[in-house]
Amino acid sequence: MPWLLQVNHAVEGAKVKPITPAKAAMSGLLSSILAQKGARGPVNILEGEDGFLKAMADKVNVGSLTDSLGQKFEISSTYNKFYSACRHAHASMDAALEACHNGEIDPAKIRKICVETYPAALRLAGIAHPTTPSAARFSIPFSVALALIRSNANADKYSEENIKSEGIQNLARKVELSLSNKWEKLYPEKRGATVSITDVNNEVSSAEVELAKGEPENPASEEDIYHKFYTNATLLLSEGDAKSLGNAIMDLERVSLDEVTRLM
């Protein structure tokens, strides 16, 4: 299936991509508010004669809409991101941190970082020399260097300050990307990477990650997810307000919509 991903190839970066999840969340919230106030839409919006299915394809399998209805929930097949980068960069970043023993190897003493991964990762996250935070999110070399030097790659780490950091950029230039036949054959069931770090003494440390943390097959803990929420929320809210909002979300079944929006 083709995707509208030209945004991923903008060397200078495109600031519109982060807007899409926010717009989806806004649409969901607006739908809830409209439903609460009694707004009605067409019942057959999907399968109707001028509905979504007819607009998107000549032939459709209507039965697939209700297969395993109430038993299988597609939201359980989604992943959680723990770096503010293109998902195709995450296995490389996880592997790099593991190869670096989560900080035991001094980034200043690294001579070379070899990253082997699958074609889609190289194609969609292979910007070699990003010059903006937006482009850096689609750069495995920069993202690996950022994770190793800053110990994480949260939203606030993709900043103008870090783009201009000679330490991060110098380490990024030491990252060598290559296609792995192994990962190419395993994709898309496995979306992995192998990372080898060579230090100035020519000692090599390697790690391999089949699926980045947060994938349904490699799930994150509830604590991990809450920590991600809290870290991002406190970029805009006080610690107290972030905790209140987090508690409300975790108890969403018993909290009113007005209460949640007030906390935002």
N, C-alpha and C positions, 0 to 999 in steps of 0.2 A: 504494500500500500504506500503511495507517495505521501510525503508529509511536507507542509509548508515550513521549511527549516532554513531558508536562505539567511535568516537572521544570524544563524550560527557561523556563517562564513564572512561576516563583516570584520575585516582586520581592525578597524577602528572601534568595533563594538557597536551594538545597537541597544539603546536603553529601553526599548519597548518590551522586550521579552519578559522581564520581571512583572510587567503590568498584567499579563494574562492570568496568573493564578489569583491575583487580587480582584480582577474583573469577574472571574468565575465565582469567587466568594461573595462579591457584591451582588451578583445575579441570584445566587442562592438565597442570600439574606432578603433581597427585594421580593423574591418569589414567596418566601415565608410570610413577609409582611402583607403582600397582596392577598394571599390565601386567607390569612387571619381576618382581613377586612372584607372577605366574601367575593373577591374577583374570581371570575371563571374563565377558563380557556376551553378550546375544543377537546372533546373527550377522545377523539380519534386522531390526535396530533401525529402519532407515529405511523399508523397503518391506513389512515384515511386516503381517499382518492387523490387529494392534493397534499398529503402529509409528508413527513420527513423522509420516509423510506422511498416514496416515489420520486422525490426530489434528488435523492442521492444515488439511486441505482435502478437499472431496468428490471433486474430480477432480484427478488428478496426472499428470505426464508423467515416468514412472520413467526413461525413456531419457535424460533430461537430466542425470541423476546421473552418468552415465559418458561424456557427450559430451566429446571431447578429453581423456579421462583420461590422465594421464601426459605430456600435451603442453601443456595450458594450466593454469596455476596461479593460482587466484583471489587468492592473497596478493600477486601482482604487480600487482593492480588496487587495492590499498589505498593510502592516502596516509600520509605522515609529517607530523606537526604540529610546527611550530617556535615556536608560541606556546601558552601554556596557557589558551587561550580556545576558545569555540565555533568550529568549523571555518568556519561561515558569516561569521565576522568576519575571517578571515585575509586575504582578498583586499583588503579595505579597509585593513588594517594594512600589508600589503606596499606598497600604492599610496601610503599616507600617508608611509611612510618614504622611498619613492622620490621623492615630490613634495617632501619636506623635504630631499632630497639627502643622506639618511642623516646628518643632524645639522648641515648647513650653515645651515639656517634656525633661528634662536633661537625656541624655543617661546613664550617670553615676549613675542615680537613678532608673534605670530599673532593676527589679528583674527577670522578665520572659517575653518572647515573644512567643505567641502561633500562629502558622501559620497553617491554614486549607486550603487545596487546592485539586486539582484533580490529579489522578494517574500519568498522563504523566509528570506533573511538578515535582512530587516526584522522578520519575524514571530518568528524564533527567537533573534535576537541583537540585539533592538531595545530592551532595557531602558534607559530614558533616564537614570535616576538611581539606580544601585545603591548599596546601603548596606552590603553585605557582600562579602567576596572571592568567595563562591560566585556571587552575582548578577552581580558584575562580569565574570565570564567570559562572560556572555551579554549583554554591553553593548558594541556597536560604539563608541559615543562614549567610554566609559571606556577600552576597550582601545586605541583609536587614540591617545588622550591619553597613556596609560601607555607605549606603544611609543615615542612621540616624546620624552617626557621622560626615561624610564629607558633608552632605546636598545634595549630588548628587553622581552619580556613572558613571561619564563620562569615556572615554577611559583612560585618564591619571591617574584615581583613582585606577585602577586595576594595582597596581605597587608593586615592591618588598618592598618598604617602608611601604605600607599599609598592605601587607601580614605579615610583621614582627611587626606590631603595636599591642601591648598588649591590648590596649583599644578596638580596633576593634575585635580582636580574643576573648577577654573575653566576649564581647557582643554577638558575634556569637555563643558562647557556651551556651548562655541563650535562644537561639531560638529552639523551639520545633516544629517539623514538624509532621503533621498528615493528614490522608486522610479524606476528607469531603464527605459524601454521597450526600449532596446537589450538590456540584461542580462536583462530578463524574457523576451524572445524567444529569447535564446541559452541560457537555463537549461533543462535541467541539463547540457548538453554543456559549456558554459562557466559558471563560477561566479565571475563577476568583479565588479569595482568600479572606479569612476572617482572620484578624489579631487582636489579643487582647494583649495589653501591660499592664503588672502589675508592678507597681512601688514598692519601698521599703516600702511604707505605705499601701500596698495591695489595692490601688486604681486602677481600671481597665478602660482603654480607648480602644475602639474597632472601627474598620472600615472594610468595605466590598467593594470590587471592582469587578464588573462583567467582565469588559474588560479593559485591560491596556490602558493608554493613547496612542493614535497613531493608534489604530485599526480603520478600515473603519467605524465601528459603533460608535466609540468614537474618532473622528478625532482630530488631532492637528491643530492648526492655522498655517497660513503661517509664522507668526512671530516666533512661536515655532520651526518650521523647519529651518528657517534661523538662529536662535540662535544656534541650534545644529550644523549646518554647520560651522558657524563662530567660535564656541568654539573648534571644532575639527581642523579646518583649521589653527587656530593660534597656534596649537601645532607644526606646521612645517613652517608656513609662517608668515611674519610680519603682523601687523594689517592692514596696507595699502594694501598689496598684497592680503590678505584674502578678504577685502572689494571689491577690483577690480575684483577678481575671482567670488565672490558672485554676484556682479552686472552683470557680463557677463553671468553667468548661468541663472539668472532671466530674461535675455533678449536674451536667446539662439537662438530664431528664427531669430534674426537680427545680430548675432555675428558669425564671421567665425570660423571654426574649428581651424585654425592656431592661432587665437587670444586666444581661450580657452586653447590650449595646451601650448602656450607661458606663460600664467599666471600660469600654473601648475609648 
